[in-house]
Amino acid sequence: MLSVAIAEPNNHTSSTLDAAPVVEILGLRKTYRGIVAFDVAELNVPRAAIGLLGANGAGKTTLLRLLLGLSRPDRGDARVLGRNTRGQAIAIRERVGYMPESDCLPPGTTAADFVGHMARMSGLPARAARQRANDVLYQVGLDEERYRLIKGFSTGMKQRVKLAQAIVHDPELVFLDEPTNGMDPQGREEMLDLITRIYRRLGIAVIVSSHILEDIERVCDHVVILNAGRLVASQPIGDLGDGGGDVIVRVEGDPGPFLARLAAAGLVAGPDPHASGLDEIAIRADGDRVYDVIRDAAADLNLPLRALRARGRSLEDLYLGMVSADSAEAEAKSDNGGN
């Protein structure tokens, strides 16, 4: 079982959580051999636990490389923790941790030596770096394995080493690129729990890049959704149910006339795809009037209502809806010659 005895916050107090955005983007664009990898007009990322969500190839890793100053944009600007990525990349990396997706660990060294080396690279003296490395490896559950060579580690253990080196210098912000990649269910749960503790207890802002919706819902407060390099949504996850979701209805008798009345009133309705064996109707919420329309339609048609309940929008609903709409819009522009 993973031990996560993380110390209480030191440098990152709760007052910093209401400060300026950790990431600011204005007109940022990056292409590779003529293919647009990232193109976002404006984006402000709050100091929180952020989910960077998108399919493989959506532009997530490209964005992280741009924000770290590892890749230069074709145009536009980005600021991380108030510093511009074009001229202050080193200053940014001094205050930011990065857990890459790729397996980039040196196999012939121990976890303690590697994480200690990364601590020294961040400016800690040798003795302090060794102590800090031991503390962080304990925090991520590798206390007993810290003197083993990394080449003998499992995939999950390697992920924990990558996380340890990302936080060993006590950063203000960490970028985690697919942190649960290749982990078994138990290891995945432990990694997500650790990420939550890093933000909630240490006050370190986190940006979790992932294509797994469940991971984002589990640990994040805010989601940024990318599709083919474009921004399609940026909003608090807690707002998913505001003004959205479905109203689920089950009527006794033929639902055909009932559906027709709903459509005539301008409501979007149809069989509930999530229903398990019940003849239920999902009606897209459209303010409070949806309940008046349902009531009046059932009364006029003399159809008894057997079920009536609200179902909030999930992150999956938001993601699929926004990505589908963005893809359709992009395809329409392409058909019209980009106009």
N, C-alpha and C positions, 0 to 999 in steps of 0.2 A: 504494500500500500504506500502511496506517495505521501511523504511528509512535507507539509507546506507551512512550517512555522516561520512565517515572514514577520520581520520586526515591524513595529509601528512606524508611521511616517516620520521622516527626518526633515529633508529639505523641501518636500512638496506638501505644503499645508493645504487644508481644505479651501482656504481663501483663493488659491490659484485656480480652482476649478471654474470660477466665474470670470476668468480673465479673458484676454483677447483670443481669437481663434488660433489654433496651433498650426493650421495650414490655410493659406490664402492663395487663390489662383486667379489670374486674370489673362485671358486670351492665350492660354498655353496650348501649344501644338507640337507634336513630334511625329515625323514620318520616317519610315525605313524603306529605302528603294522605291519611293513613290507611294507606298502604302501607308495610310493614316493609322497610326497606332494609338494616338491620343489627341483629342481636340475638344477642349472645354473652354467656354467663354468666361465663366465666372463660377467660383466655388469657394465657400468659407467653411472650414471644418472646425466645429467647436472643440473645446478641451473636454473630452469625455472618452468613453469606450466606443470607438467607431468601427462599424462593420463596412469594409470595402468589398462589395458583392458584385459578382459577375462571372459569366462562363469563362472557360479557358480561352485566352485570346481577346478578352474584353478590354484590356488595357491596364489591368491592376498592377502588374509588375512594372510596366513601363512608367506608370505614375510614381511608384515608389522610387525607381531609379532617378527620375527627374527631381523628386523632392530631396533625395540624398546628394544631389549634385554629381551623380555617377554618369549621367547622360545629359547632354545639352539640348534644350528645345530648339526647334526651328524658329519659333517666335513666342512672344508672351513672357510672362513673369510668374514666379511662384515664391512665396515666403513661408518659411518654416520657423515657428517660434520667433517671428518678427524679423528673421534674417533672409536676405535674398539668396536664392540658390545659385545665381550666376556668379556672384563675387564673394560669397561667404559660405561656401560649401563645407570647408574645414570647420568653421565655427559651428555650423549646424550639426555636423557629425560628432562634435565634442559633447553635444547635449542630447543626442538622439541615439537610441539603440536600434539595431536591425537584425532580425532573424530571417535569413534568406530561405527560399524554398528549396534550392538545390543542395545536394549533399556535398558540402565544400570543406568538411573537417579533415585535418591531417591525420591519417590513420596510424602513423607511427609514434604518436605522442599520447600522453595520458590526458584525461579530462582536466585534472588539476593544473598540469603544465600549460595546456592550451588556454584555459580560461584565465589563468594567472598572467599569461603573456598578453591576452587581450586587455586585462586590467592595466598592465604596465603601458601598453600602447595608448591608453586613455590618459596617462599622466600620473598614475599612482606609483609611489616608491615600491621597490621590490618586495619588502617585507609586508607592507600594507596590501599589495596586490595579491600575495599568496593567501593572506588571511581572508581578504574579500572573496577570492575565488573559492576557498573552502566553504565560506558562509553561503554563497550563492548556490554552489553545488548541493549543499545540504537542503537548501530551500526547494530545489527542483527535484529532490528525491534521489540524488546520486552520491550521497555521502560515502557509502561503503564502496562504491565503484570508482571513486575519483582517481585512484592510482592505477586503474586498468588502462591498457591501450585502447584507443577509440576504435581501432579496427575490429575489436571483438564485441563491440556494442550492437545491440538490436536497433532497428529503425526508431523505435520509441525512445530509446536511451539517447540516440544521436539528436533527436528533436529537442530533448531536454538540455543537452550540451549547448545546442544553438541558442536556446532561450537563455541559458545561464550567461553566455558571453554577451548577449544583447542587453542584459540588465546589470552586469558586473560593475559598471562605472556610474551607477545611480543616475540614469538619464531622466529627463523631464517627459520624454515621449519615446515610445518604442513602436517600430513597424514590424509586424509579424506576418510573414508571407506564408500562407497555408500551414499554420502551426500544427495542425493535427494530421498532416499528410502521412499516410502509411502506418498510422497507429491503430492498435487493436481497440475494441470498445472501451475497455477499462482504462487504457492509457489515454484515450481521447477524452474521457470524462475527467481524468485527473489533470490533463493539460488545460482544459477549459476552466476548471476550478482554480487552477493556479493563475491563469490570465485574469480572472475575475478578482482575485485577491491582490494582484499587482496594482490594478486600478483602484479598487475600493479601499484598500488599506494603506498602500504606499502613495496613492495620489499620482501615479505615473499614468499619463494619458496613453492610450493604446489605439493603434489602427490595425485591425485584424483583416487581412486580405484573404478571402476565401470564396469558393464556389458552393460551399455547403451551407444552406439556409439555416439548418438547425444550429450550427455553431454560432452564427451571427445572432440569432434570436436568443441563444443561451447567455451570451456574455456582453452584448452591446446595447448601448442606449440610443444610438443614432446610426442610420444606415446611409451609405452612399452607393448608388447602383450605377454601374457602367455597362454599356453595350456597344461593342465595336468601336471602342475609344471615345464614345460620347457619354455625357452625363445625362441620365434619364430620371434620377430622383436623388434628393438629399433631404432627409427628414428624420425627426425623432421616431424611434420604433414605437414608443408609447402612444403616438398619434395615429397609428394605423386604423384604429376603430372609429376615429372622429369623422363623422359624415360619410362613412363607408360601410362595407359589409352587406349582408343579405338579411332579409326577413324570410323565415322559413314557415310555410303554410301547408297544412293538409286539410283538404275539404272532403266531405262525404258526397259521393256521386261523380258524375262526369266533370272533369276539370276543364274541358275544352271551352265552354262558354265563359267560365271564370277567367281563363287565360286571355280570351278575346277582350273581355272588359278591361283587364289590366293593361293590355296593349293599347286599347283605345284611349286610356287615360295617360298614356306616355310612359308607362313603367316597363322595364325590361324584366321578363319573367320566363321561367322554363323549368323543366324537371331538375331537381337538385342532384348534381352529379355525385355528391357525397352521401346521399341517402343509402341506407343498407336495408333493402327490401321493402321500404315504405314508399308509398306514392306521394312524395312531398314535392312542393314547388318552392324554388328559390327566387325571390324577388329582390332586385337590386334596390338597396335603400336610397330613397330620394327625399330626405328630410322627414318631418313628422307627417306629411300628407300621405305617405305610403299607407299608414294605418287607417286613415279615413277612406282611402280608395278600396282597401281590402274589405273593410267593414261594409261599405255601401254596396260593393259588388256581390258579396256573400248574401246580404239581405235582399237585394233586388232579385237575385237568382234563387233565393230560398235554399241556399247551400249551407248546411251546418259546418262550422269551423271545428275541426278536431284537433288542430295543433296550430300554435302561433308563437314564434319565438324569434329573437334577434340573434344573429351570428356575426361577430366582428370580423374585420378583414385580418388575414394573417399576412406575414411577410411573404409567403409564397404567392398569395393573391396579388399583392403589390408588385412583386418581382415579375411574375408572368404577365400581368396586365401592362405594366410600364414598358417592359422589353418588347412585347408584341407590338404595342403601339409605336414605339420608336423604330422598330424594324420596318413596319408598314410605311411609316412616314419617310424613312430613308429610301425605301424601294420606290415610293411614289415620286420622290425628287429625282431619283436616278432615271426613271421612265420619262420624266419631263426635261431631261437634260440638265438637271441640277438647279433648275429655276424654282 
